[in-house]
Amino acid sequence: MKNKTFKDAENEAAEIFAFKLNKLMCEKNCAPENLSQQCGISAKRIKIWLNGKTCPRVKNVVKIMGALKCSFEYFLRMEACE
């Protein structure tokens, strides 16, 4: 069994964040362009997060959470399925 590297953990976190953000945006019927306008983050950056390429900084998670009216804990939990 291979040991997880920091990069592996980082990639896994990005995938989980993407899953959760996609799910929440779908539930709220919110397109990346709408979220972009609501929280002042570029739609291009939001799409990168939605594709699981990287995770946003905490300040951007706070903006997203305010726009989508969800708790910070929703994104902090590492489980992909709830």
C-alpha positions, 0 to 999 in steps of 0.5 A: 500500500502506497503512502499518501503524499501531501499532493495526494491529499491536496488532490483528494481535498480538491475533488471532495470540495468540487463534489460538494460545491457541484451538489450545493449549486445544483440544489440551489439551481445556481450557475457558475456565472450567478455564483460569480456575481453573488460573491465577486469571484470570477466564473473561470475560477469557480469552474476550476474549483468545480472541476476539482483542479484546486481548492479555494482559499478560506476567504473565498469559501466564506464568500461562497458560503454566504452566497449559497447560504450554507455552513462552513462545516459543510465544506470542512467535513472531508466525506464526499457523500452525506 
